């Protein structure tokens, strides 16, 4: 009886020892897994730090928002369409932008009848104070981007049609190369270019060109190419 009791006791002790050993192993397994899980959940996200900043975030700013410069603009006032046609030829030859000078009160064919002493242009010619013609707008979008500006107009009594004066006096031509051109049936350019340059008070005004009303696109293109502005 004693031997059996001893054997049972030993068996019980061995079983208890095995249970304790298994419990210790399980606890150790849990302890070794916890740091790994903690490291995964607490690791910082560096994706924003490693990404390159957008151009707009740089100190120099976004290059695409800087003025382009070096562009050409063809500004024109046209009473009957002749000057508008020449302006279009110039713009086509240079790939330039255009801007039309428009009087707030458009001139009718009766207004333009210079043979009538009581017509609008005749009265404005006789009374210089009436030549301050309001425009629908004299503001050119991105005006500062244009380095070269053509200015076209019909000749009225030997000078530029006065709506042109309103545009010139309203804009700053500093740093711009300006090339006047005109259309007329008989009159030449005269002093119209010089008078506009005096009115502007800034810019480098080159010698202009007079075109007859029926000038061809080929003739205008030849003149433009002779200016050496294409490159």
C-alpha positions in Angstrom: 0.0 0.0 0.0 2.8 2.4 0.8 4.5 1.8 -2.5 1.4 2.6 -4.5 0.9 5.7 -2.5 4.4 6.9 -3.2 4.0 6.1 -6.9 0.8 8.2 -7.0 2.5 11.0 -5.2 5.3 11.0 -7.7 3.0 10.9 -10.6 1.0 13.8 -9.2 4.2 15.8 -8.7 5.4 15.1 -12.2 2.0 16.2 -13.6 2.1 19.4 -11.6 5.6 20.1 -12.8 4.6 19.7 -16.4 1.6 22.0 -16.0 3.8 24.7 -14.4 6.3 24.4 -17.2 3.6 24.7 -19.9 2.1 27.8 -18.1 5.6 29.4 -18.0 6.1 28.8 -21.7 2.7 30.3 -22.5 3.5 33.4 -20.5 6.9 33.8 -22.1 5.3 33.5 -25.6 2.8 36.3 -24.8 5.6 38.5 -23.5 7.8 38.1 -26.6 4.9 39.0 -28.9 3.8 42.2 -27.2 6.7 44.5 -28.2 6.4 43.5 -31.8 2.7 44.4 -31.9 3.3 47.6 -30.0 6.0 48.6 -32.4 3.7 48.2 -35.4 0.9 50.3 -33.9 3.2 53.1 -32.6 5.6 53.5 -35.5 5.4 57.1 -37.0 4.1 57.7 -40.6 7.0 59.3 -42.5 5.3 59.3 -45.9 4.7 63.1 -45.8 8.3 63.8 -44.9 9.7 61.7 -47.7 7.5 63.2 -50.4 8.9 66.1 -52.4 7.1 69.5 -51.8 4.9 70.9 -54.5 6.3 73.8 -56.5 3.9 76.2 -54.9 5.5 75.3 -51.5 9.0 76.3 -52.4 10.5 79.6 -51.4 10.8 80.7 -55.0 7.1 80.1 -55.7 5.4 78.4 -58.7 7.3 79.2 -61.9 4.1 78.8 -63.9 2.6 81.8 -62.0 5.5 84.2 -63.0 4.9 86.6 -65.9 6.0 85.1 -69.2 7.2 88.3 -70.9 8.5 88.6 -74.4 5.0 88.5 -75.9 3.6 90.7 -78.7 0.3 92.6 -78.7 -1.5 94.3 -81.6 -3.7 97.1 -80.4 -6.0 98.8 -82.9 -8.8 101.2 -83.3 -10.8 100.7 -86.5 -13.7 102.9 -87.7 -14.6 101.1 -90.9 -12.7 97.8 -90.7 -9.6 98.6 -92.7 -7.3 99.0 -89.7 -8.8 95.8 -88.2 -7.8 93.8 -91.3 -4.2 95.1 -91.1 -4.1 94.3 -87.4 -5.2 90.8 -88.1 -2.5 90.3 -90.7 0.2 91.5 -88.3 -1.1 89.2 -85.6 -1.1 86.2 -88.0 2.5 86.9 -89.0 3.8 87.0 -85.5 1.3 84.8 -83.6 0.5 87.8 -81.5 -2.5 88.7 -79.4 -4.9 91.5 -80.3 -6.8 94.1 -78.4 -9.5 96.3 -80.0 -10.0 99.9 -78.9 -13.8 100.5 -78.7 -15.3 103.8 -78.0 -18.1 103.8 -75.5 -20.3 105.6 -78.1 -19.5 103.9 -81.4 -19.1 106.1 -84.5 -21.8 105.7 -87.1 -21.3 106.3 -90.8 -22.9 109.7 -90.4 -20.6 110.5 -87.5 -17.6 109.7 -89.8 -18.7 112.0 -92.6 -15.9 114.5 -92.5 -17.4 116.4 -95.5 -20.3 117.4 -93.2 -19.3 120.3 -91.0 -21.9 119.3 -88.5 -20.9 115.6 -88.2 -19.4 114.2 -85.0 -15.8 113.9 -86.3 -16.0 117.4 -87.8 -17.2 118.9 -84.5 -14.5 117.0 -82.5 -11.9 118.2 -85.0 -12.9 121.8 -84.6 -13.2 121.5 -80.8 -10.2 119.7 -79.3 -11.9 119.4 -75.9 -14.4 116.9 -77.5 -11.7 114.5 -78.5 -11.4 112.9 -75.0 -13.4 109.9 -76.2 -14.4 107.4 -73.4 -13.7 103.8 -74.2 -15.5 100.6 -73.1 -12.2 99.7 -71.5 -8.5 100.6 -71.8 -7.3 97.8 -69.6 -5.4 95.0 -71.3 -5.3 91.7 -69.4 -1.7 90.8 -68.5 -0.4 94.0 -70.0 2.9 93.6 -68.2 3.6 90.4 -70.2 3.9 92.3 -73.5 7.3 93.6 -74.6 6.3 94.6 -78.1 3.1 96.5 -78.9 1.8 97.5 -82.3 -0.7 100.3 -82.3 -2.9 100.8 -85.3 -5.4 103.5 -86.2 -7.0 105.4 -89.2 -5.7 108.8 -90.0 -8.1 111.7 -89.2 -6.9 115.1 -90.4 -3.3 114.0 -90.4 -3.2 112.5 -86.9 -4.3 109.3 -85.2 -8.0 108.9 -84.7 -8.6 110.3 -81.2 -9.9 107.1 -79.5 -6.3 105.9 -79.9 -5.2 108.8 -77.6 -7.6 107.6 -74.9 -5.9 104.2 -74.9 -2.4 105.5 -75.0 -2.9 108.0 -72.1 -4.4 105.2 -70.0 -1.5 102.8 -70.1 2.1 102.6 -69.0 4.5 101.9 -71.9 7.6 101.7 -69.8 10.0 99.0 -71.1 7.9 98.3 -74.2 8.9 98.6 -77.9 6.0 100.3 -79.7 5.4 100.2 -83.4 2.6 102.4 -84.8 0.8 101.7 -88.1 -2.1 103.4 -89.8 -4.5 103.1 -92.7 -5.6 105.9 -95.0 -6.7 106.4 -98.5 -4.3 109.2 -99.2 -2.7 110.7 -96.1 0.6 109.5 -94.8 1.6 108.6 -91.3 2.6 112.2 -90.7 3.5 113.0 -87.1 0.9 110.7 -85.6 3.5 108.3 -84.2 5.5 111.1 -82.6 2.4 112.6 -81.1 1.4 109.3 -79.5 4.9 108.8 -78.2 4.8 112.2 -76.5 1.4 111.4 -75.1 2.7 108.1 -73.7 5.9 109.6 -72.2 7.5 106.2 -72.0 8.5 103.3 -74.2 10.7 103.0 -77.2 8.6 104.1 -80.1 9.9 103.0 -83.6 9.1 104.5 -86.9 5.7 103.4 -88.1 4.1 102.4 -91.3 1.1 103.7 -93.3 -1.0 101.2 -95.3 -3.6 101.9 -98.0 -7.1 100.6 -97.2 -6.8 97.9 -99.8 -3.4 96.5 -98.7 -2.9 92.8 -99.1 -1.9 90.4 -96.4 1.3 89.5 -98.3 2.4 93.2 -98.2 1.7 93.5 -94.5 3.5 90.2 -93.8 6.6 91.4 -95.8 6.7 94.5 -93.7 6.4 92.6 -90.5 9.2 90.2 -91.5 11.4 93.1 -92.3 11.2 94.3 -88.7 13.2 91.3 -87.5 10.8 90.4 -84.7 10.3 86.7 -85.5 13.5 85.6 -83.9 
